């Protein structure tokens, strides 16, 4: 599948090591426009300043979680169609279901490889619906 490697991506995670890891994976895949935010509140500010082709957000952050960020994005008329990929270390099915109901485009469980990340991004960018019964990597 064709991926638009020039699309800007917003990476949201409060753990800077994870930001560096995911940024490096994205660069390995060929993406060049990668911004980051350390929490949901900062991400919302960035989303108001720039149109992103994809948001990749960790679930567990404070003061605003990735799930709360997703809810804000989906409630905002100007942001609601922004593709959103949720990342978490927890594979609780109730979290996956809640994220799907809130409008997440896809879900990825840590740890993951660049191959998995690429497949999830392709699925999100090509409008494929995430299968909530297959939550692993």
Secondary structure, 3 states (H helix, E strand, C coil): CCCCCCCCEEEECCCHHHHHHHHHHHHHHCCCCEEEECCHHHHHHHHHHCCCCEEEEECCCCCCCHHHHHHHHHHCCCCCCCCEEEEECCCCHHHHHHHHHHCCCEEEECCCCHHHHHHHHHHHHCCCCCCCCCCCC
